[in-house]
Amino acid sequence: MSPRRWPPLLRALLAQGLGFLGLVTLARLGLRFPPLVWVLLQAVLAVYLSRALALHPRWLLLQAALPFLVRALWGVPVPPWVYLALFLLLALVFGGGFFTRVPLYLASRDAWSQLESLLPEGPVRFVDLGCGLGGPVAHLAKARPDGRFLGVEASPLSWLVAWLRCLPLRNAQIRLGSLWRVDLSGIDVAYAFLSPVPMPALWAKAVREMKPGSRLISHSFEIPGQPPARVIPVEGRAGARLLVWEM
C-alpha cells in the first residue's frame, strides 16, 4: 500500500523520520550549522515531506512546530507520570485502531450532508461502523427524527465523546465495541470511514448480512473487485468521496 494512503499519524511520523535521516546525511557529509538552523531545516523538511505524503494542511503547522517543541523541551526534567498520562491518552483515543487497523478519520460536514441525501424515505435504520466522535450520527439523527441511528466505536475516549454528543437525541445510540459484532440484517444504510485493510472483510459481512435493497456506503476507501454504483465527491481531504453500493 502506498504511504500516501497510510493513516495520517503514520504519515506524519514518516515525514519527521525521513527529514531527520536527511539531516543525519548532511551532518555525515561534514556540514555544520548552529543548533537553531538544524531545527529549522528539520521543520522545513518535515513540512515538505508531509505535503508529498498528501497530509491535510492542518497537519503542516503541527509538523513545523514539533521540531521546535522538541528542542525547547530537550534537557528539561519531565516527571515520568507525564509520559504515562500521554500514553494512556493516546491509547484511549487511538487504542481501538491498534486492534481493528482502523485509524480515527473525521468526515467533513459536506460528507454529512451527502449522507443525508442518500437516506431512503421513511423510517430508516442507519449504522456508522466506526463512528469516531459521532458527527455523522448526530447530524443525521437531527435531520431525520423518523429514523434510528446507531454508531459503533472501539476507542473508549472517542466513544465517550460521541456518546455525550448524541445523548440528547432520542433516536441516536452510540455503542462501545467492535463493528464486526454489529448485526446488519435490519439495517437500511450502513456507512463506514475505515481504511483499505478491512474493506474486503466489510464487503463479505455486508453480502452475508444486509437485506436486498439496503445500501452500503464507504467514505473514500474502495472495495477491491467491487465497483460502486455511485461515487460522490465530498469536501475534505484530497480524494474524499462517498462510494455507494446497492445490496
RALINRA-V146984 format. One record per residue. N is the residue number from 1. RES is the residue in three letters. SS is DSSP state (hx for helix, st for strand, lp for the rest). PHI is phi in degrees with one decimal (NA if undefined). BURIAL is # if it has 9 or more other ideal C-beta (glycine too) atoms within 8 Angstrom, else .. Layout:
n=N res=RES ss=SS phi=PHI burial=BURIAL
n=N res=RES ss=SS phi=PHI burial=BURIAL
This chain:
n=1 res=MET ss=lp phi=NA burial=.
n=2 res=SER ss=lp phi=-62.2 burial=.
n=3 res=PRO ss=hx phi=-56.9 burial=#
n=4 res=ARG ss=hx phi=-65.7 burial=.
n=5 res=ARG ss=hx phi=-106.5 burial=.
n=6 res=TRP ss=lp phi=-68.8 burial=#
n=7 res=PRO ss=lp phi=-56.9 burial=.
n=8 res=PRO ss=hx phi=-55.0 burial=#
n=9 res=LEU ss=hx phi=-62.0 burial=.
n=10 res=LEU ss=hx phi=-67.0 burial=#
n=11 res=ARG ss=hx phi=-66.0 burial=#
n=12 res=ALA ss=hx phi=-63.9 burial=#
n=13 res=LEU ss=hx phi=-64.9 burial=.
n=14 res=LEU ss=hx phi=-62.6 burial=#
n=15 res=ALA ss=hx phi=-62.2 burial=#
n=16 res=GLN ss=hx phi=-65.1 burial=#
n=17 res=GLY ss=hx phi=-64.3 burial=.
n=18 res=LEU ss=hx phi=-65.6 burial=#
n=19 res=GLY ss=hx phi=-62.4 burial=#
n=20 res=PHE ss=hx phi=-64.4 burial=#
n=21 res=LEU ss=hx phi=-61.9 burial=.
n=22 res=GLY ss=hx phi=-63.5 burial=#
n=23 res=LEU ss=hx phi=-67.7 burial=#
n=24 res=VAL ss=hx phi=-61.2 burial=.
n=25 res=THR ss=hx phi=-62.2 burial=.
n=26 res=LEU ss=hx phi=-62.4 burial=#
n=27 res=ALA ss=hx phi=-64.5 burial=#
n=28 res=ARG ss=hx phi=-68.1 burial=.
n=29 res=LEU ss=lp phi=-78.6 burial=.
n=30 res=GLY ss=lp phi=100.0 burial=.
n=31 res=LEU ss=lp phi=-73.2 burial=.
n=32 res=ARG ss=lp phi=-130.0 burial=.
n=33 res=PHE ss=lp phi=-133.7 burial=.
n=34 res=PRO ss=lp phi=-62.7 burial=.
n=35 res=PRO ss=hx phi=-53.3 burial=.
n=36 res=LEU ss=hx phi=-65.5 burial=.
n=37 res=VAL ss=hx phi=-68.1 burial=.
n=38 res=TRP ss=hx phi=-60.9 burial=#
n=39 res=VAL ss=hx phi=-63.7 burial=#
n=40 res=LEU ss=hx phi=-62.5 burial=#
n=41 res=LEU ss=hx phi=-63.3 burial=#
n=42 res=GLN ss=hx phi=-60.8 burial=#
n=43 res=ALA ss=hx phi=-63.2 burial=#
n=44 res=VAL ss=hx phi=-63.8 burial=#
n=45 res=LEU ss=hx phi=-63.4 burial=#
n=46 res=ALA ss=hx phi=-63.7 burial=#
n=47 res=VAL ss=hx phi=-66.6 burial=#
n=48 res=TYR ss=hx phi=-61.1 burial=.
n=49 res=LEU ss=hx phi=-68.6 burial=#
n=50 res=SER ss=hx phi=-64.1 burial=#
n=51 res=ARG ss=hx phi=-66.0 burial=#
n=52 res=ALA ss=hx phi=-64.8 burial=.
n=53 res=LEU ss=lp phi=-91.6 burial=#
n=54 res=ALA ss=lp phi=63.2 burial=.
n=55 res=LEU ss=lp phi=-72.5 burial=#
n=56 res=HIS ss=lp phi=-61.1 burial=.
n=57 res=PRO ss=hx phi=-53.2 burial=.
n=58 res=ARG ss=hx phi=-65.6 burial=.
n=59 res=TRP ss=hx phi=-78.1 burial=#
n=60 res=LEU ss=hx phi=-65.5 burial=#
n=61 res=LEU ss=hx phi=-61.9 burial=.
n=62 res=LEU ss=hx phi=-63.4 burial=#
n=63 res=GLN ss=hx phi=-63.9 burial=#
n=64 res=ALA ss=hx phi=-71.9 burial=#
n=65 res=ALA ss=hx phi=-80.1 burial=#
n=66 res=LEU ss=hx phi=-57.9 burial=#
n=67 res=PRO ss=hx phi=-59.9 burial=#
n=68 res=PHE ss=hx phi=-69.4 burial=#
n=69 res=LEU ss=hx phi=-65.1 burial=.
n=70 res=VAL ss=hx phi=-61.9 burial=.
n=71 res=ARG ss=hx phi=-63.6 burial=#
n=72 res=ALA ss=hx phi=-67.2 burial=.
n=73 res=LEU ss=hx phi=-90.5 burial=.
n=74 res=TRP ss=lp phi=-62.5 burial=.
n=75 res=GLY ss=lp phi=85.2 burial=.
n=76 res=VAL ss=lp phi=-79.0 burial=.
n=77 res=PRO ss=lp phi=-67.5 burial=.
n=78 res=VAL ss=lp phi=-114.9 burial=.
n=79 res=PRO ss=lp phi=-58.4 burial=.
n=80 res=PRO ss=hx phi=-57.0 burial=.
n=81 res=TRP ss=hx phi=-64.8 burial=.
n=82 res=VAL ss=hx phi=-64.5 burial=.
n=83 res=TYR ss=hx phi=-65.3 burial=.
n=84 res=LEU ss=hx phi=-64.2 burial=.
n=85 res=ALA ss=hx phi=-64.1 burial=.
n=86 res=LEU ss=hx phi=-63.8 burial=.
n=87 res=PHE ss=hx phi=-62.7 burial=.
n=88 res=LEU ss=hx phi=-64.5 burial=.
n=89 res=LEU ss=hx phi=-62.4 burial=#
n=90 res=LEU ss=hx phi=-62.9 burial=#
n=91 res=ALA ss=hx phi=-64.9 burial=.
n=92 res=LEU ss=hx phi=-67.9 burial=#
n=93 res=VAL ss=hx phi=-81.8 burial=#
n=94 res=PHE ss=hx phi=-110.6 burial=#
n=95 res=GLY ss=hx phi=-56.3 burial=#
n=96 res=GLY ss=hx phi=-60.2 burial=#
n=97 res=GLY ss=hx phi=-68.1 burial=#
n=98 res=PHE ss=hx phi=-67.5 burial=.
n=99 res=PHE ss=hx phi=-93.1 burial=.
n=100 res=THR ss=hx phi=-93.9 burial=#
n=101 res=ARG ss=lp phi=58.7 burial=.
n=102 res=VAL ss=lp phi=-123.9 burial=#
n=103 res=PRO ss=lp phi=-76.3 burial=#
n=104 res=LEU ss=lp phi=-83.4 burial=#
n=105 res=TYR ss=lp phi=-113.0 burial=#
n=106 res=LEU ss=lp phi=-119.0 burial=.
n=107 res=ALA ss=lp phi=-77.5 burial=#
n=108 res=SER ss=lp phi=-79.2 burial=#
n=109 res=ARG ss=hx phi=-63.7 burial=.
n=110 res=ASP ss=hx phi=-63.4 burial=#
n=111 res=ALA ss=hx phi=-63.5 burial=#
n=112 res=TRP ss=hx phi=-59.6 burial=#
n=113 res=SER ss=hx phi=-65.1 burial=#
n=114 res=GLN ss=hx phi=-65.7 burial=#
n=115 res=LEU ss=hx phi=-60.6 burial=#
n=116 res=GLU ss=hx phi=-59.1 burial=#
n=117 res=SER ss=hx phi=-70.3 burial=.
n=118 res=LEU ss=lp phi=-93.5 burial=#
n=119 res=LEU ss=lp phi=-79.5 burial=#
n=120 res=PRO ss=lp phi=-70.6 burial=.
n=121 res=GLU ss=lp phi=-71.8 burial=.
n=122 res=GLY ss=lp phi=91.9 burial=.
n=123 res=PRO ss=lp phi=-67.3 burial=.
n=124 res=VAL ss=lp phi=-91.3 burial=#
n=125 res=ARG ss=st phi=-113.9 burial=#
n=126 res=PHE ss=st phi=-124.8 burial=#
n=127 res=VAL ss=st phi=-132.7 burial=#
n=128 res=ASP ss=st phi=-104.2 burial=#
n=129 res=LEU ss=st phi=-87.6 burial=#
n=130 res=GLY ss=lp phi=93.1 burial=#
n=131 res=CYS ss=lp phi=-81.9 burial=#
n=132 res=GLY ss=lp phi=59.3 burial=#
n=133 res=LEU ss=lp phi=-91.2 burial=#
n=134 res=GLY ss=lp phi=85.2 burial=#
n=135 res=GLY ss=hx phi=-56.9 burial=#
n=136 res=PRO ss=hx phi=-61.1 burial=#
n=137 res=VAL ss=hx phi=-62.3 burial=#
n=138 res=ALA ss=hx phi=-62.9 burial=#
n=139 res=HIS ss=hx phi=-62.5 burial=#
n=140 res=LEU ss=hx phi=-69.7 burial=#
n=141 res=ALA ss=hx phi=-64.3 burial=#
n=142 res=LYS ss=hx phi=-71.5 burial=.
n=143 res=ALA ss=hx phi=-74.1 burial=.
n=144 res=ARG ss=lp phi=-128.1 burial=#
n=145 res=PRO ss=lp phi=-64.7 burial=.
n=146 res=ASP ss=lp phi=-83.7 burial=.
n=147 res=GLY ss=lp phi=-101.8 burial=#
n=148 res=ARG ss=st phi=-120.7 burial=#
n=149 res=PHE ss=st phi=-125.7 burial=#
n=150 res=LEU ss=st phi=-120.2 burial=#
n=151 res=GLY ss=st phi=-120.3 burial=#
n=152 res=VAL ss=st phi=-123.1 burial=#
n=153 res=GLU ss=st phi=-140.9 burial=#
n=154 res=ALA ss=lp phi=-95.0 burial=#
n=155 res=SER ss=lp phi=-89.5 burial=#
n=156 res=PRO ss=hx phi=-57.4 burial=#
n=157 res=LEU ss=hx phi=-70.8 burial=#
n=158 res=SER ss=hx phi=-62.4 burial=#
n=159 res=TRP ss=hx phi=-59.1 burial=#
n=160 res=LEU ss=hx phi=-61.8 burial=.
n=161 res=VAL ss=hx phi=-61.7 burial=#
n=162 res=ALA ss=hx phi=-64.4 burial=#
n=163 res=TRP ss=hx phi=-62.6 burial=#
n=164 res=LEU ss=hx phi=-65.6 burial=.
n=165 res=ARG ss=hx phi=-63.9 burial=#
n=166 res=CYS ss=hx phi=-98.4 burial=#
n=167 res=LEU ss=lp phi=-56.4 burial=.
n=168 res=PRO ss=lp phi=-73.7 burial=.
n=169 res=LEU ss=lp phi=-95.5 burial=#
n=170 res=ARG ss=lp phi=-69.7 burial=.
n=171 res=ASN ss=lp phi=-101.4 burial=#
n=172 res=ALA ss=st phi=-126.0 burial=#
n=173 res=GLN ss=st phi=-138.3 burial=.
n=174 res=ILE ss=st phi=-117.2 burial=#
n=175 res=ARG ss=st phi=-116.3 burial=#
n=176 res=LEU ss=st phi=-87.3 burial=.
n=177 res=GLY ss=lp phi=156.9 burial=.
n=178 res=SER ss=lp phi=-87.2 burial=#
n=179 res=LEU ss=hx phi=-63.9 burial=#
n=180 res=TRP ss=hx phi=-73.5 burial=.
n=181 res=ARG ss=hx phi=-93.8 burial=.
n=182 res=VAL ss=lp phi=-82.6 burial=#
n=183 res=ASP ss=lp phi=-82.5 burial=.
n=184 res=LEU ss=lp phi=-94.6 burial=#
n=185 res=SER ss=lp phi=-64.9 burial=.
n=186 res=GLY ss=lp phi=-102.4 burial=.
n=187 res=ILE ss=lp phi=-91.9 burial=#
n=188 res=ASP ss=lp phi=-88.2 burial=#
n=189 res=VAL ss=st phi=-136.0 burial=#
n=190 res=ALA ss=st phi=-111.0 burial=#
n=191 res=TYR ss=st phi=-121.7 burial=#
n=192 res=ALA ss=st phi=-147.0 burial=#
n=193 res=PHE ss=lp phi=-122.5 burial=#
n=194 res=LEU ss=lp phi=-109.9 burial=#
n=195 res=SER ss=lp phi=-162.9 burial=#
n=196 res=PRO ss=lp phi=-62.9 burial=.
n=197 res=VAL ss=lp phi=-60.8 burial=.
n=198 res=PRO ss=lp phi=-86.7 burial=#
n=199 res=MET ss=hx phi=-62.2 burial=#
n=200 res=PRO ss=hx phi=-60.5 burial=.
n=201 res=ALA ss=hx phi=-67.8 burial=.
n=202 res=LEU ss=hx phi=-64.7 burial=#
n=203 res=TRP ss=hx phi=-62.4 burial=#
n=204 res=ALA ss=hx phi=-61.0 burial=.
n=205 res=LYS ss=hx phi=-65.9 burial=#
n=206 res=ALA ss=hx phi=-64.1 burial=#
n=207 res=VAL ss=hx phi=-63.2 burial=.
n=208 res=ARG ss=hx phi=-74.3 burial=.
n=209 res=GLU ss=hx phi=-114.2 burial=.
n=210 res=MET ss=lp phi=-77.0 burial=#
n=211 res=LYS ss=lp phi=-81.6 burial=.
n=212 res=PRO ss=lp phi=-59.0 burial=.
n=213 res=GLY ss=lp phi=91.6 burial=.
n=214 res=SER ss=lp phi=-81.9 burial=#
n=215 res=ARG ss=st phi=-136.3 burial=#
n=216 res=LEU ss=st phi=-110.9 burial=#
n=217 res=ILE ss=st phi=-125.7 burial=#
n=218 res=SER ss=st phi=-115.3 burial=#
n=219 res=HIS ss=st phi=-84.6 burial=#
n=220 res=SER ss=lp phi=78.6 burial=#
n=221 res=PHE ss=lp phi=-98.5 burial=#
n=222 res=GLU ss=lp phi=-81.6 burial=#
n=223 res=ILE ss=lp phi=-106.7 burial=#
n=224 res=PRO ss=lp phi=-55.3 burial=.
n=225 res=GLY ss=lp phi=78.0 burial=.
n=226 res=GLN ss=lp phi=-128.9 burial=.
n=227 res=PRO ss=lp phi=-64.4 burial=.
n=228 res=PRO ss=lp phi=-72.9 burial=#
n=229 res=ALA ss=lp phi=-73.1 burial=.
n=230 res=ARG ss=st phi=-143.2 burial=.
n=231 res=VAL ss=st phi=-129.6 burial=.
n=232 res=ILE ss=st phi=-119.2 burial=#
n=233 res=PRO ss=st phi=-64.0 burial=.
n=234 res=VAL ss=lp phi=-134.5 burial=#
n=235 res=GLU ss=lp phi=-72.1 burial=.
n=236 res=GLY ss=lp phi=136.9 burial=.
n=237 res=ARG ss=lp phi=-70.6 burial=.
n=238 res=ALA ss=lp phi=-58.8 burial=.
n=239 res=GLY ss=lp phi=80.8 burial=.
n=240 res=ALA ss=lp phi=-64.7 burial=#
n=241 res=ARG ss=st phi=-165.8 burial=#
n=242 res=LEU ss=st phi=-107.7 burial=#
n=243 res=LEU ss=st phi=-106.3 burial=#
n=244 res=VAL ss=st phi=-118.0 burial=#
n=245 res=TRP ss=st phi=-117.4 burial=#
n=246 res=GLU ss=st phi=-91.7 burial=.
n=247 res=MET ss=lp phi=-85.1 burial=#
